[in-house]
């Protein structure tokens, strides 16, 4: 067992100076590991993970047909209840079928349903419709159709007072992909590469049982050092 291994075996704490010495010794290798990790992550993100786009629209549900400015608490609670019901109605088979037929989509009801997310803004009667897809045109067009077909259906089936647009359908992030985040993934790749490189160099150092220095010999043999035979150049020896 060399001095480095003995230090680990005999002590629960690793000397910080030893850690810094090892890191300094292999700093180039650690940097290369980070660069390789970041490069692989960036390449994989760019060429193997398809970009995803998101379109959204919001509507507000009112349980009254009148335009009175005052809203009673009971009416607000009723509107919230309708919003919860609306979130179910909007993904009903009738609307899914209408959207698929109108846009001539070659997908199933379940596939379309998985693209759509309907949420009710907390403590409001506002419903948000979100469509996520690898195609920005698909996401925007499907969002528009869901709003178009769901508004009359909720008025007919649920008999709400009104369903009005709050925010018209639009792509998020100015039409740019919402994922994947190349920069974030690259940074993660760099971090993983550095960690793996550090693990490798520490394993290499602490599992190496070769005697390379006088200190290694003393630690391995447990005997005092009497002398050292210097390395002499062969040419100098001949002279």
Secondary structure, 3 states (H helix, E strand, C coil): CCHHHHHHHHCCCCCHHHHHHHHHHCHHHHHHHHHHHHHHHHHHHHHHCCCEEEEEEEEEEECCCCCCCCCCHHHHHHHHHHHHHHHHHCCCHHHHHHHHHHHCCCCCHHHHHHHEEEEECCCCCEEEEEEEECCHHHHHHHHHHHHHHHHHHHHHHCCCCEEEEEEEEEECHHHCCCECCHHHHHHHHHHHHHHHHHHHHHHHHHCCCCCCCHHHHHHHHCCCCCCCCCCCCHHHHHC
